[in-house]
Amino acid sequence: MTIIEADGVYSVAQPVEDLYIATGQRYGVLLKTKPTADRNFAILGAMDLKGFPGSAPPPPHPNVTGALVYNRRLPFPSTPSVETFTTFDDFCLVPFDQIPLLGPPDRQIVLNLSTFSQLVPGNEQNR
């Protein structure tokens, strides 16, 4: 699999074995498929449960499995499992247009925001 885009920014092609996607992230990838139809392959989406340290019940189905079917007459692949997760730091992706990162900021803007507090009686409106 090759990453070619992250969050709407095209990048220089970056080959990876797997992709760890956090909430709100988007990637564009190219898949290199097999030239023959002699086997079907499993595609696994697995949730890393280490990000939920007991604050909420675990999801009932943390894994989803699909199949890349080359030949419907062949058996479907068995469901793979993931014991450990590897992460790829997408900060290492190089923008396709090769524009360098911006320099340090020269101005600071401070926004003071206030939302209704659930602890104050009469302020039960969620924001």
Contacts in CASP RR format, 6 or more apart in sequence:
PFRMAT RR
TARGET T0000
AUTHOR 0000-0000-0000
METHOD contacts of the structure
MODEL  1
MTIIEADGVYSVAQPVEDLYIATGQRYGVLLKTKPTADRNFAILGAMDLK
GFPGSAPPPPHPNVTGALVYNRRLPFPSTPSVETFTTFDDFCLVPFDQIP
LLGPPDRQIVLNLSTFSQLVPGNEQNR
1 15 0 8 1.000
1 16 0 8 1.000
1 17 0 8 1.000
1 18 0 8 1.000
1 19 0 8 1.000
1 29 0 8 1.000
1 30 0 8 1.000
1 31 0 8 1.000
1 32 0 8 1.000
2 13 0 8 1.000
2 14 0 8 1.000
2 15 0 8 1.000
2 16 0 8 1.000
2 29 0 8 1.000
2 30 0 8 1.000
2 32 0 8 1.000
3 11 0 8 1.000
3 13 0 8 1.000
3 14 0 8 1.000
3 15 0 8 1.000
3 16 0 8 1.000
3 19 0 8 1.000
3 27 0 8 1.000
3 28 0 8 1.000
3 29 0 8 1.000
3 88 0 8 1.000
3 90 0 8 1.000
3 93 0 8 1.000
4 10 0 8 1.000
4 11 0 8 1.000
4 13 0 8 1.000
4 28 0 8 1.000
4 29 0 8 1.000
4 30 0 8 1.000
5 11 0 8 1.000
5 27 0 8 1.000
5 28 0 8 1.000
6 25 0 8 1.000
6 26 0 8 1.000
6 27 0 8 1.000
6 28 0 8 1.000
6 90 0 8 1.000
6 93 0 8 1.000
7 25 0 8 1.000
7 26 0 8 1.000
7 27 0 8 1.000
8 26 0 8 1.000
9 93 0 8 1.000
9 95 0 8 1.000
9 96 0 8 1.000
10 95 0 8 1.000
10 96 0 8 1.000
10 97 0 8 1.000
11 93 0 8 1.000
11 94 0 8 1.000
11 95 0 8 1.000
11 96 0 8 1.000
12 93 0 8 1.000
12 94 0 8 1.000
12 95 0 8 1.000
12 96 0 8 1.000
13 30 0 8 1.000
14 88 0 8 1.000
14 92 0 8 1.000
14 93 0 8 1.000
14 94 0 8 1.000
16 88 0 8 1.000
17 86 0 8 1.000
18 85 0 8 1.000
18 86 0 8 1.000
19 27 0 8 1.000
19 29 0 8 1.000
19 88 0 8 1.000
20 48 0 8 1.000
20 85 0 8 1.000
20 86 0 8 1.000
20 87 0 8 1.000
20 88 0 8 1.000
21 27 0 8 1.000
25 90 0 8 1.000
27 90 0 8 1.000
33 68 0 8 1.000
34 41 0 8 1.000
34 70 0 8 1.000
36 70 0 8 1.000
37 70 0 8 1.000
37 71 0 8 1.000
37 74 0 8 1.000
38 70 0 8 1.000
38 71 0 8 1.000
38 74 0 8 1.000
39 70 0 8 1.000
39 71 0 8 1.000
39 74 0 8 1.000
39 77 0 8 1.000
40 67 0 8 1.000
40 68 0 8 1.000
40 69 0 8 1.000
40 70 0 8 1.000
40 71 0 8 1.000
40 74 0 8 1.000
40 75 0 8 1.000
40 76 0 8 1.000
40 77 0 8 1.000
41 67 0 8 1.000
41 68 0 8 1.000
41 70 0 8 1.000
41 77 0 8 1.000
42 65 0 8 1.000
42 66 0 8 1.000
42 67 0 8 1.000
42 68 0 8 1.000
42 77 0 8 1.000
42 78 0 8 1.000
42 79 0 8 1.000
42 80 0 8 1.000
43 65 0 8 1.000
43 66 0 8 1.000
43 67 0 8 1.000
43 68 0 8 1.000
44 63 0 8 1.000
44 64 0 8 1.000
44 65 0 8 1.000
44 66 0 8 1.000
44 79 0 8 1.000
44 80 0 8 1.000
44 81 0 8 1.000
44 82 0 8 1.000
45 63 0 8 1.000
45 64 0 8 1.000
45 65 0 8 1.000
46 62 0 8 1.000
46 63 0 8 1.000
46 81 0 8 1.000
46 82 0 8 1.000
46 85 0 8 1.000
47 59 0 8 1.000
47 62 0 8 1.000
47 63 0 8 1.000
48 85 0 8 1.000
49 58 0 8 1.000
49 59 0 8 1.000
49 62 0 8 1.000
52 58 0 8 1.000
63 79 0 8 1.000
63 81 0 8 1.000
63 82 0 8 1.000
65 79 0 8 1.000
65 80 0 8 1.000
67 76 0 8 1.000
67 77 0 8 1.000
69 76 0 8 1.000
115 127 0 8 1.000
116 123 0 8 1.000
116 124 0 8 1.000
116 125 0 8 1.000
116 126 0 8 1.000
116 127 0 8 1.000
117 123 0 8 1.000
118 124 0 8 1.000
END
